[in-house]
Amino acid sequence: MATSIRALRADDIGAVVEFSVRAWKPNFESFARVMGPEIYMLAVDPDHQNQGIGLDLVTFAVDRIAELGIPLVEIVTGGDPGHAPARYVYEKAGFTALPLVRYYKTLPGK
């Protein structure tokens, strides 16, 4: 299957939001238990996962970043089981995982 990547159009937004919510449901639930509901993501419709689309999206983004002359790309993802497919894609795209500790704190009123 060939992947075609194009700019988001206004009439795409409903479908993208719908499949993104389905794709990220396990991650939303896992992360929301710790940090709350505000999450930013890249997603592939669960009905179309494991077909190379995630790798195509990452490669597309990395290529655009390289064209801008930026010498380093950082991708951050979770170490929990729900993020294992994302880690697989990033490693397949040539990213190297480095040990990292991040500290989070939910602030009052947030």
Secondary structure by P-SEA (a helix, b strand, c coil): cbbbbbcccccaaaaaaaaaaaaaaaaaaaaaaccccccccccccccccccaaaaaaaaaaaaaaaaacccbbbbbbbccccaaaaaaaaaaacccccbbbbbbbbcccc
